[in-house]
């Protein structure tokens, strides 16, 4: 990351930030959903916390992007995209909530999440009006509108909750047969 994002820094989420991240992530989610072999290699690398393999797999299926970070913790992954100030970085990832599991990441669940979120990320990347509407709802902390916008596109019965903070949204999934929740997140991390 080129700069430190300090707590209290003025930040307003924009539609173009969401569109940019979604345009890069959509081909990745399509590959996870559509290619079992790729998805198995991805999940294995997440469980092994093998950053080199993850980065190579990601770059092989996505358009070039300025990344400010890429992290893995054995239960999920986070991809940090670089932006000019004041945004600096915006992140997307899928993870099991920390403290609930170790070195667990299910390929079938990750593929189901990918299938569920593809319409959401496609809408963010291809419809500036949709991206601006979601960004505006996040900035206004209008959780009812955020939920409506997300659920218009993510229709999976496994979507248990849609929550928000000042910078993005969290989609929480619970699948039958798994004791773990999985979260797909769009967010701007604050440090310091």
C-alpha positions, 0 to 999 in steps of 0.5 A: 500500500502506498499510503496509510489510511488513518481513522477519521479520514474523510471518505465517501464511497463512489460508484466508479470505485465499486465498478472498477473493483467489480469489473476485475472481480467478475471474471475471477468469480466466473472462473471459480463458478465455472471451472472446478479444477481452478476452484480446487487449486484456489481453495487448496492455496487458501487453506495452505496460505500460499500467496504465490499460487493465489496471486498467479491464479488470480492474475491468470484470469483477471484483467491487469489491475493495480493491486496494493495488497493481496492476503490470505489467512487459511480461512479466506482471501482479500484483494486490495485494489490501489486508487488515488487519494482519498480512497487509496485502497479498496478491498474485496474478499471471501472469508470465514469469520476469524475465530471460528475455523482454521485452515478451512475453505470449502471449494463447493461453498466458494463456487456457490458463493461465486455463482450467487454474486456474479449477477451482483458484480456484473451489475456493479461493473456494467451499470453505473447507475446501480453502482452509484445507487449502492455507493450512495446507500452506503454513504447514507448508511441506508441499510434497508436500501442496501439490502434491497439493492443487493437482494435484487441481484443476489437471490441465493437462499443461502444469503443470510444477511446483508450488512454495511459499514461506512465503506462497503457491504458484507454478504453473509452466507450459510449453506446447508451441511456447513457449520461455518458462515462465509462472508463476501466483502467489499470494504475500505480498511482503516488502519492506525 
